[in-house]
Amino acid sequence: MMRSVRVRGWFWSISVVLGLCVVGGVWMLYLTRNQAELNSTASETIEPSVVVSPSSPTIEPPVAVIDIPPQLPRLDFAPGSVEEACGFNDFPPYHSSTFESDWDSTIPLASEECWSTMESHVGTINPFHSDDYSDGRHPFEFVVLEEPLTFARIFADPTGDMLRVQDALYRSECLLSGDKSNWELKESCHAEALLNYALINRICLGSGWNREHTYFPNINNLTPKQDRLAWKKSLEEEWVEMKCESLDQTLEFSSEQYPELHKLVMSFQSPTAKIRKSAQELLIELSARLGDEAAGLTASFPQSAFRHPASHYEEGYKFGRFAELLSNTTWQELALKQVPNADRFFQIFHMLAKAESREVDTRKAIQFDYGQLVHHMCVPPTTEALDYITADGYIARFTKADIEVLLELEPEELRDSEIGPEEIEEFLEPKSCKEVVYAIRQQREIRFLPMIDVLDKFEKAALEKGVYE
């Protein structure tokens, strides 16, 4: 039975092949006759004095169509910049290369010039500056440190930092917990290495670099500048990932690799803590207790009812010289992106003035980045929402649609909401920074000289940034 099926199949195959040969022959005959007619017609219309070469084709051969990504207008980049060294003008459009092709973003970094230029550039970035701190701005953005925290610092000597951390953890005087701090032990207990090592474990061997991405209204239609900015951020992340991959995996601080030391660090956990912290977070807090200023700026607030799974909960701010500043409710108000308001600005300026004028203990005097402050306080937010800190310390976020619903409420009903008619009016018709600062100068009797200095510095920075309108 199977054999007869095979025979029938064989005959069927032979028939198909013969059929195709016949069809092919007829088609070739048709083409030959058609070609002859074309040549005959052509010879009749050519002038007698013109000689046509027998080898000249009458019909143009087909041209292959290659799908080449559109090229964006070329931009002028500063010599020695990342954009110039890595050849950003030769990159395909960011969106098409990311989602519609197999273009490899590691290719530019294979160039020694691009790699070294990117290393110098990324080395200046504070990994917390671009951290995903969606509920407000991170303290690192506003406070100036004598020894800034950068990628260059944490990548300088990871293996050496690990050995220094081990040395500190084996010494009883360095093992501070509870409410204890001792800034005098900063050098001997390797406070800086503790923070570096914790961040290497977080960024390279843990959750990664949780940076906040720049918002583009239309990712499918970027301007040339926006396109290059998207590429720059992408290559920054690519460089960090490749740098991390080159590190020794024995750097990982885990219970499997360093059981005794890991157990020791986890014992620093507060027994009354509502959230169980990781070893990385506890190392950062120990660094702050021992006097590292960057660790002393780490904070997990402002809090919101919904937390991202990758959120970090270290609270180094409780143990460093910024404790009084960062625990202030006014600081939490500053961290939020809100419309200019005279009362709020006045409270913020007063807080900054007090922090800058610590005359009793110069170690507690704080310097602020006024360029960052004015950009945060004066430039309108990219999304239309009103953030409000509730009485229990959480953030309530009202979108424009929420505001429109509130406007339909009766005055009595509106009084029961978390925001009042004044906040709603300011949100819908915001004043400029210039109007608010002018009102503060005219309506408030300011005699505190540090406060006047803060107003002067704020106005100067706003004018230089071009946002004082």
N, C-alpha and C positions, 0 to 999 in steps of 0.2 A: 504493500500500500504506500509506504513511504517512498519506495523507488519510483512508482508511477507519478507521485507528486513531483519528485525531482525532475522526471523526464518532461512532464508538462511544463514545469518551470523553465527547463532548459530551452524547450521549443519556444516558449513565450519570450525568453530573453533574446533568442536568435531573431524572432520576428520583430522585436522592438528595435534591435540594432539595424536590421535591414531597412526597416521603415525610416529610421533616422538618416540612413545613407541616402535613400531615395529623396527624402525631403531636402537634405543637404545638397544633393546634386541639382535638383530643380532650382534651389535658391542661388547656387553658384552660376547656373545658366542665365538666370534672370539678371544677376549683377553684371555678368559679362556683356549681355545684350545692352543693358542700360548704360554701361560704361562706353560701349561702342557708339551708341546714339549721342552721348554727351560729347565724345571726341569729334564725331562728325559735325555736330552743331557748332562746336567751338571752332573747327577748322574753316567753316563757312564764314564766320564773322571776323576772323583775324585778317588784318591787312596783308597783302601779298609780300610786302617787304619785311614782315616780321617773321623770324624763324623761331619756332617753339622747340625746345630741347626735348627729346623723347623721355629723358629722365625726370623732367619737371612734373611734379604731381598736380593733378587737376583739382583734387579736393584736399583741403587742409586737414592734417591729422588732428585727432581730438587732443585737447589740452587737459591735463589732470588738474582737478580743483582741490587745493589744499586748504584745510580749515585753519587759518592763522588767526590767533586772537588779536583783536583790535589794539593798536598801540595808542597810549595816551600821549598828550602833548608833553614834550620834554621840559623839565624844570631846571633852573639853575641852582645847584647845590654848592655849599661852601666847600672849598678844598679841604680834604682831610676829614670831612663829615662821614657819618655812617652811610648816608644816602649816596654820596659820591664814591666812597671806597667800595661799596657793595654793588654799585651799578643799578640803582633803583630805576633809572630811566629805561633800562632794558627789561624790566620785569613786566609780565603780563598783567592785565587788570586784576586786582586783588580778588574780587568776587568770583570771576571766571576761573582763576587758577585754583582757588580754594574749593569750589563746589562743582566745577564743570570739567576739570582736566586733571592730569596726573603730574602737574608741575611740582617738582620737589624743592621745597623751600630751604633744604640743607645745602643745595648746590652752591649758592653764593658764599656760604660760610666755609666752603672747602678752600676758598682763596685765602692765602695767608694775610693779605692786606685787609680783606673784609673781616676776617676773624679777629685780628689784633685790634682793629678800629672798634669793632663791636665790643671787645673785651674792655677797652678803655671807657667806652660809653656806658655799658651796663654796670661797670665797676663803680660809677658815681650814683647809681640808683639805690635808694633805700627800699628794701623789700617790703616794708610796712607802708610806704607812701602809696603804693599801688595795690595794697591789700584790699580784699573785698569787704569794705567796712560800710555796707550799704545803708546803715541807719544813721550815719553821720560821718564827719571828717575825723581822721585819726589825729591824735595829739602830735604825732611826728610832723604833720604838715605845718604846724604853727609855732613850734618851739625850736629854737636854734641851739644846737649842742656844740661844745668845743671839739668833741670827737664824734663826728657823725657816724651813724650806722649805715654801711653801704655793702653792696655785694662784694666789692674789693676786700672789705674787712673779713667777711665770713668765708670767702674762698682763699684767703691768704695762706692759711696753714691749718687745714682741717685735722690732719693727723696730730700735729703738735697740740692743737686745742683739745683733742680727745685725751691725750696724755695729761695735760694740765687739769682737765676736769677730773680724771681719775685721782690725781694727786690731791685735789681739793676734797673729794668725797671720802678720802681715807684719813682726813684730819678733822678731829672733833670740833675745833674752834670754828670751822667753816660751815658746820651743819646747823644752820639757823632755821627755825620754824616758828609757828605761832605768830606772835606780834614782834619778834626779834628782828633787829637790823643792826649792822655795824659797818658803816662806810669806811672805817679805817682799815678794814681787811681787804679792800678792793684789789690791791696788787698781790698780796701774799696768798690770797685764796682764789686768784684767777677769775675775777668776776666777769671780765670781758670774754674769756674763753667759754664760760658757761653759756652765755647768750649765743655766741657764734656756733657752738656745738649743737645747741638746741635747734637753731634755725637750719643748720645743715641737715639735721634729721628730719625736720618738718618739710623743707623745700625739696630736698633730694631723695630722701628715703621714706617720706611719709605722704602727706596729703598734697604736696606740690606747692607751687607759687599761686596762691589764690588772689590773683590780681583782678582789679575792677576794669572791665573793658570800656573803651570810649564808645559812647552812644552815637550812632549815625542814623539820622531820620530815614534814609533810604539806602541800604547796603548795596542794592542793585544799581544805583546811579550815583556813585561817589564822584566828587570833584577830583581833579588831579592831586591836589594837596591832601585831601582826605584819603585818597587811595594810597599815597606814599606813607601817610601816618599809620594806616592800618597795616601796611607791610612792615613798618618799623617796629610796631608793637609785636607783630608776629615773629619777626626775627629775634627780638629781645628774648621772647619766651623760648624760641628754638635754641638760642645760644645757651640759656640757663639749663635747659634739658640736656644738651650735649655736654656741658661742663659737669653736670651732676653724674652723667653716665661714666665719666672718666674717673670718678672717685672710687676709692677702695670700699667695698661693701662691708668690711669689718668695722666701719664707722657707725653702723647702725646700733643705736642704744636700745636694745630690746631685752626682754626677760630671758630669751633663749641664748643670746650671745653674752650678756653680762648679768647673770641672774642675781648675784649678791648686790651689786651696785644699783641695779634697777629696783630691786625690792627696797633698798635703803631710800632711794629718791621717792618712791611711792609712799613711804611712811611719813613724808612731809605733809601728806594730805590732811586737811582739817577734818576732824571727825564729825563736825556739824555742817560741813559743806553740802549744799543742795545738789551741786553738780560735781561729779567725779572728774578730776583733772588728769591729763596725760602726763607722762614723765617729762615731755618737752615743756609743757606749761609750768611744771614745778621747777624745772631747771632755770627757766626764765625768771621766775619769782625769786629763786635763790640768788641769781645774778643781781637782781634789784636790791635785795637785802644787803648784799655785799658791796653796793655802791656803784654799779654800772648805770650811768645816766640813761642810756638808751633803753635798758631793761626797765628802768623806772618810769618810762613813758608808756609802757604797754598797758592796755586796758581793754576790758570786754564790754564796756557800756558805750553809748546808751543802749538800754535793752529794749527789745520789742517782744510782742507776744509770740511772734513766729521767728525761730532761729534757723539759719542755714545749717545743714549737717556739717559743713566744713568750718563752722565758726570756732574761734579759739577763745579760751577762757582764762588765760593768764591775767593776773591782776598786779603786775609789778608796781603800778602807780601807788599802791598802798604802802610801799616800803622805801621809796626814794624821796628825793628832795622836792618832787612835784606833787606829793600826796595832798597837800592842802588845796592846791590849785585844781587838780583833776577830780577831787571829790566834791567840788563846788557845783551846785545846781546850775549856776550861770554858765559854767564851762559846758555843761551838757546842752544848754540852749545854744551856745556858740557853735557847737559841733553840728547842729542841724542846719539845713539849707532853708532859710526862711526869708521873707520879704523884709526890707529895712523897716525898722520900727524904733521910734525915739526912746521909749522906755527900755526896750531890750538893749539897744546900742549903749545907752547910758550905763546900764548895769555891767555890760561887757567891758566898756572902757574903764570903769572903776575897778573891775577885777584885774585887768591888765596892768593898771597903774600900781595897784597894791603889790602885784607879783614882781614888778620891775624895781620896786623901791625897797627891797629887803635890806635895810641899813644895819640891822643888828647882826645878822648872819649872812655874809656875802655868798656863802655856798648855796643859799636858798634864792638868791636873786635870779630872775629868769629873763632871758632875751627872746623876743618874738620876731617872727618873719612877717613884717607888715605887708609885703607884696602878696603873700598867700592869704593873709587876713582880708585885705580889701577885695581880692578876687572872689573869695568865698562869700563875703558879706554883701558885695555890691553887684556882682554879675548875676543876672536872673538865672534860675534853675532851668535845666533842659526839659524837665517834665513838670507839668502843671499840677502840683500837689502842695498841700499845706501840712507840715509836720507840727505836732503839738505834744509836749510832754505832760502826761497826766499826773495826778496827785500821787499815784503809787510808783512813779518813776518810769513808766512805760511810754512808748511812743504811739500816738494815734495819728494815722495818716488819712487826710481828707483829700480826695481827688476833686477835680473841677465839677464832676457829676455830683459828688456828695455835697459840694457847696451849693449847687443849684437846688438840691432837695431841701437843704437847710433854709434857703431863702424863702421857700414856700411855707415854712412853719410860722405859726403865730408867735408874737413876742414872748408870751408866757412859756410856750413850748421850747423856744430857742434858749431861754434862760437855763433850761435843764441840760442843754448840750454842753460838750466839753470846750467849745469855742464860742465866743460871743460875737455880736454884730460888728464890733470894731475890728476884730481879726479878719472877719469875712470881707469887710470893706477894704482893708489894707491889701488883702490878697487879690481882690478884683481890680483895684486901682492903686498899685504900689507906688510909694514915694521913692525918689532917688536917694542915693547916699548923701548927695550934696544937700538936699533939702533937710534930711534928718540931722546931719551934723550941724548945719546952720541953726536948726531949731534948738538943739542942745546948747549951743553957745549962747543963743539969745535968751532962752527961757530958763536955763539952770544957772544958779549962782555958783560957779566953780572956783573954789579957792585952793584946792588941793593941787599943788604944782605938778606932781607926777601925772595927774589927770590931764592937765593942760598939755603936757609933753606928749601924752598918748594921742590926744586929738590932733596935734600938729603933725606927728609922724604918720598918723592914719591919712590925713588930708594930703600930705606930700606924696605918699605911696599911691594914693588913688589918682592923683594928677599924673604921676609918672606912668601908671598903668593905663591911663586914658579911660577910666571908668567913673570919673567924678562928674556925672551929669544927672 
